[in-house]
Amino acid sequence: MARIKIIVLFAVFMPWCYATASGIAAADTVSPEYYAGEIDDSGWWKRFGDPMLDSLVSLVQERNYDLAIAAKRVAIARESVRSAMSGYYPQLGISAGWTRSRSSGAARGQDVPASVASYWNTGATMQWEVDVFGKITASVRQSKSQLRVSRAEYASVMVSLQAQTAMAYVNLRAYQAEMEVAKRHAESQLKVVHIAEARHKAGLASMLDVAQAKTVYYSTVASISQLEISIRSTINTIAVLLGEQPADLYAVLGRPGTMPDHVQLVTKNVPLDLINRRPDIVAARLNVASAADALGIARKDYLPTLSLTGSIGTSAHAASDLFADNSFTYMIAPVLSWTLFDGFARRSATAEARQRLESEIDNYNQTVISAVGEADNAVYAYGKDLEYMEIIEEVVTQSNEALKLSLDLYKRGLSAFSNVVDAQLNLLEYQNSLIVAKGDALVSLINLYKAVGGGWINDIE
């Protein structure tokens, strides 16, 4: 048992000491103006400044079925605690009845007549296991641990749903932004088609120029249909999270909107007290405590059991005599029972509980390590996403300038139309890349908030 206690203490405090001393460092190459001392993540999704996102997260917290299922599990665990606590109290019962019996006379002798008897009876019974050796207390303690685990799992579902909703919303706005870019490009590309056709009619360009211009135009128009599919699919995903019919959301979310603000101050070093409050880590820690309680229960099965049984009542041949002085009956029987041999069942149960405890300790350590990695990945990815965006914005500016110059040179007959085609395709690609980069930065932010437990407050333990 001493070895188990040492393992538990090591598992609980080793990650704390390690991460508190080192923290989770982001890349030093990222611009320092994006970093704050700590993450203030109370209602973290509100920091994106998007009322629509705020409404969606609020609705998910109210209507999502997975969250409702998790809440039911909490309620079930709460009733299990009450069931375990009922062991502190005696079991009481009452009874009343009439009995008529006939006894064989021949069983006592050849000429003995049969006898018939009838009587009325009422009474109350009581059974009570006295918790002298703490078995019931240990069972209640384990039930309470399981209740806290259920609450942590509920919080974990909540954080996950908040993140899923935010990510789906970001994807939706990114697809809509790409569609708006495609529509603008289609309009400008159609103008280029008209220019190529006019030059062809004037004998200044070949039909190849017209065909190339139309190829670029129709490929852009075709991409709009694919984006519309992605938009509808993403709205359906949000509808599932909200527990709503998709048709109810098309009118609201189908209209294009701006992407949430992707530039926020984040922490450069994620302290363990943020990671340590994650619901999955709390659940893993509580599972260790529950497994330790289960081991205690298994060990207490080696101890004797003290129970008290009693009854009080009346019994009489006639109902009118039930409450006469000589009709009352009572019985009281304290019993101390102790199982001496059970085929090594208790030893096996204890060994099983010990293995489960060690398994939960390993799971806790693995959960902490995974959480540290997720937080580090999110911080690092966000910084690199911002760096990439700064570069790609300059690429978009230069691509736009290249399109203007190539089109001007083509109009004056000083450049081949293939240069215009390349410039059109490059600009569309880089503008889409910029939108994707903004979406990636938002996703990295969401992952960071999720990695540190979101806006969840540790009131479980």
Salt bridges, closest charged atoms under 4 A:
ASP28 OD1 - LYS268 NZ 3.40
ASP41 OD2 - ARG277 NH2 2.22
GLU79 OE2 - ARG82 NH1 2.72
GLU197 OE2 - LYS214 NZ 3.54
GLU244 OE2 - ARG63 NH1 2.01
ASP280 OD2 - ARG278 NH2 2.62
ASP293 OD1 - ARG141 NE 3.26
ASP342 OD2 - ARG346 NE 2.96
GLU358 OE2 - ARG3 NH1 2.89
GLU374 OE1 - ARG278 NH1 2.88
GLU387 OE1 - LYS384 NZ 3.41
ASP408 OD2 - ARG412 NH2 3.13
GLU461 OE1 - ARG285 NH2 2.63
